[in-house]
């Protein structure tokens, strides 16, 4: 079944790749739809060189994050709420691998906070990664998270709920 939001995302991303000189096809990964209104757009790497893949991902996913931000901003501009979509841009399994790393980081932070009772700061996360860790930890009632500082030195803080103080 075709969905105009998914078609719009696929066409937009394929056009961006052509303009960037790294033409590739994009798959809409229906099996990865986590909830209604979200769409995974996977850039196929089979026609790309290792250098092109590395350039599209960027250091710590910075280019892939920028492409995803542009996709969400551009594709949802002037759309009704029903026609908006949360696009995730994937390449070479980067998002899946990074999610696994972030889950391990979140578990490590929770263990440290449990053992010490002190807050635990996680640095060097993009805004998207901080949101992901906030979301991962929201199901654990004994913990809370917040971000502090200014970019590019913004940190995510994990602490026990009873220790929360206004920042």
N, C-alpha and C positions, 0 to 999 in steps of 0.2 A: 504494500500500500504506500502510495506516494504522499509526502507531506511537503507543502510548499516551503515551510521553514527550513526543512532539511535540504531541499533542492536549492533554495536561495543560498544557504551556507556553502554547499558543495560548489556551486557556480562561482560564488564570490572568492572562495579560497583558491580554486583552480585559476581564476583570472589573476589573482595576486601573485601566484607562483609564476605564471607566464611573464608578467611584468617584471618580476624579480630575476628572471633568467634561469629559473630552476623548475621548468615545467614538469608537472607530475599530476597524476590523477588523485582524486580524493574519494575515499569510501565513507559512506555514512554508516556508522556501526550501530545498527538498531539493537543488537544484543547488549550494548553497553548503556542503554538509556536507563539511568538510575531512577528518574522520576519523570513524570509528564512535564514537558516544557524544557527538557534538556536534550542535547544532541552532541554526540562525539563525531568529529570530523577527523578522519585518519588520513594523513598524507602518505601515499604509497612510496616506499623507499626503493623499490626494485629498479626504478629507472634513474635513480640518483647516485652520485658518487659518494664515497665516505666523506669527502670534504664538503659536499653540498649538504649532506645530512647534519654534519657538525655545525656548519654555518647556520642552518635553519633552527637548530636547537639552541645554539649560542652557549655562552658560559653560564653554567647553572640554570639553563633553561630560559635565559633572558630573552632571546629572540622568539622562542616559541610562546612565551608569556605575552610578548608585545603583539604577536600575530593574533593570539587569542583575544587580547584586549581590543584590538582593532576590529576583529570579527564581531564581538559582542556589541561594541559601540556602534559600528556602522550598520550591521544587519538589523539591529533593534530600533534604530532611529526612525521616528515617525510611524512605528508599528503599533497597532492596538495591543492591549495586554494579551489577548488570545493569540496574536501572531508573533509575539516575542518568544525568544528561545535562549536558554543558557548554553552557549557553544563551548565545547572543550576541544582544543586542537591537539591531536596526538601525532607523534612521529617516532617510529622505531621503538615503540614500547616505553618511551621516556616517561610519560605520565604515570603509567602503571608502576614502573620501577621507582619513581620518586615517591609515589604514594606509599609504597612498602617502606621506603627509607623514613618517611615522615611518621608512619605508624610506629616504627621502632624508636624514633626520637621521642615521640609522645609517651610511649611506655617507659622509656628511660627517665623522662622528666617526672612522671607520676611516681616512679619508684624512689627517686631522689627526694621528692617532696614528702612522701610517706615516711621515709627513713629519718629525714632531718627535721621535718616540720617547717623548713625554710622554703621561701619561694625559689623557683628555678627559672633562669632566663635562657631563652633560646634565641641566638643571634643568627644573622645571615640567611634569613628567610625572605622571599619575595612577599608582596602583599597577598597574592593568591595562595601561597603556601601557608602564611599565617592564618588566613581564613580557613584553610583546610584543617590545620591543627586545632583551631578553635572548635570547628565542627566535630572533629574526631573526639575531643575531650568533653563536649557538652553532655554526653550520655553518662558521664561519671559524676554523680551527684556530690561527691566529697571535694571535687576540684572546681576551680574557676580559672579562667584565663582572661588576660587583657594585654593590650599592646602599649608600649611606652617608648618615648624617644621620638626622634624625627628621622625621616629617610635621609641618608641611606643607612643610618645606624639604629633603625627601629627594631625593637626586640619584642618577642612574645613572652609573657610571664605566666607561669603555672604556679598556683598556690592552693592551699587548703581553703575552703570557703570561710571557715571561722577566722582566718587571718586577714581577710580582705580589709584594706584601709583605702580611703579615698585618695586618688592620685591626682 
